[in-house]
Amino acid sequence: MYKATIGIEVHAQIKTATKMFCGCKVEFLAEPNTNICPICMGEPGVLPHVNKRAVELAVRTAIALHAKINLKSIYARKNYFYPDLPKGYQITQSIPLAEGGYVEIETEKGKKKIYITRLHIEEDAGKLFHTTEGHSLVDFNRSGVPLMEIVSEPVIENEKEAVAYLRRLRQILRYVGSSDADMEKGQFRCEPNISVSKDEKRGVKREVKNLNSLKAVERAIKYEISKQTDSLEKGESITQQTMLWDEKKQMALPMREKEGVTEYRYFKEPDLIPLLLNNDIIEEQSKAIPELPTEKFNRLREEYKIKGEDAEILVDSPEMAEFFEKAIKSGCSSKYAIGWMTTDILGELNKSGKSFGDIKIAPNHLARLNKMIENKTINMNIAKKILHNILFTGEATEAYIKRNNLSQVTDEGEIEKAVVAVIEENSKEVERYKGGEEKLFGFFVGQVMKKMKGKANPGVVNRLLKEKLNRR
Ligand SMILES: [Zn+2]
């Protein structure tokens, strides 16, 4: 039995208005090379100064990850030569801001803690663009943008756990407000390292870069595990390599040697004194932490008896979770609320390409629909139809029902007429039904509903149909 061992390095952009060591603006898609200054361009004689807000947000994140915060951390220079690095070194930390901690995830085998090795602050490099004519252009707007590097212990066993960990970590950063963690904007970059071995000793690890979505992370890890397992089965040895994920080919390919092998030289950053923290800042940042994703997940499941996958949808979208809880407070059952939200509302959003913020209905609309089903004004099908139609208008449910004449018909005489007509019009099906094809019952229900434009009380339809059919 081969076993995979995975560790993940995440670089998350800290949500600040300005860069880590200078006052330049942090702005996505700004005109290239406009948010730069002598400090982030590494001109001689300049001195970096630390962005306090970035430190506060990193501290807040570390607390949310249950990590131990080092009251004294040390800045260091990581020296290497690359065109996107004007200074010739990147400022990082040799003694990290925080160590230890964990993220709890749900796995098929239950809850699991993914342990964190360290969290440190560093600055981002610039960005290279390679043109089709073979030129390379560099934009230094990103040079010096604050990052948190969060390194996990190699305790992840497969691609599913990796994605669950990254999803939860991303939620934590968003909940505490330390990063928008938008992967498409490069604000949350993941580099998993994967090794496969037959015994307890860890095999040769390979790092995969260039992953722009959680789907890509999942596919790349799965690919690398099966590739390495194949090699070991054939008795081949695995070489330590940095791989680049090719989304089009769905393959991880080795990075060109020149890019992959970099000799880093570290030494203490002489221009920055150690970062000293006191307990006040830790206490202050603790207070800024809201209910965290894992706590919310456990509470939603417990309090409203909803399924794990449904709770996960709500945890991923705090605004949906708030809507859900308000709907219940205004009188909707949690069963109806979660069903309508995860199938009908999300379905409609996916179809229209809109987001949850675009819906115009209030939580109270769900409570009204629930009430009307209870007092038999409408049935579930009509309720869903109404929901789909008022989602982006916010029209009151009662007004919509009145305007479209959708009130449920419970009058037995009227339903009976439809039942009798359906039985007469479908004599062949009636014969088959009597001959034992009981599943045809649904067909009769459908026909009666169709005749009554979906407004018949389903309980009455079922009862009358059974009576009439059995009497035949
Ligand atoms: Zn600058």
Boltz pocket constraint, residues with backbone or C-beta under 6 A from the ligand:
constraints:
  - pocket:
      binder: B
      contacts: [[A, 19], [A, 22], [A, 23], [A, 24], [A, 35], [A, 36], [A, 37], [A, 38], [A, 39], [A, 40], [A, 41], [A, 143], [A, 144]]
      max_distance: 6.0
